[in-house]
Amino acid sequence: MYEKLFRFATMTQLWLYMRCISVIFFLIFAVNELNAQSPWQLEDTIRKKYEWIYGFDNRRTHIQSQGTLIYGVFTGVGYRDKVRLKIGLNGTPFEVGNLFDVDDNLKRNRLVFLTVGNEFDFYQKDKFRLTAYSQVGYGFNFFRITNQDNQVITEEQRNIIPLELGVHGNYYLFPWLSVKLGGGWRWVFPEVSSELSGYYLKIALGFSTNKFLFSYRKWKNGSKLDD
């Protein structure tokens, strides 16, 4: 019972910590832009240069010799349509991994972790962009070890700190919807969990609320003019 309460408290504190970091990053970018603005110009400046973003962030990867998918969702803030600061929830809903020890015991893992990350578009041409990507997270690996008769020998939980660096391409189907495809490498700390490290392939969707609303209003106004 106490273990469950401690786990809940830890995740709650972590979530607040991630949100604080995101707000701090937002303020750092905002200070330079808003410092010279008069009070009645602030709302217009934020509306033009900042936007809320969210989407899916799934990564195809290998965990202990098994191909699997890390599922993810994110939300965050985009700046000048070039820089994005994000917080995300990631995990493997099902047990993954095919690692056998010297006694032929099998270790299976289930990951859950929160992340703070950023993206920077360093190349843009028409509807295509290349983006540098990095994120760091904190969470848990719930794993169990079973013998050849599928009897549970050990069932534990370990804290993990995943770090991901990569590059992906973005193709915009619409100004407000993009498809992302790329890859990179995932390091998992501490050392006892390094077996979870490995490459990943990113398959994701990005959605911009501001651009969607702008396109919708433009379409709606155009329809009224046609009438």
Order of alpha helices (4+ residues) and beta strands (2+ residues): alpha-alpha-beta-beta-beta-beta-beta-beta-beta-beta-beta-alpha
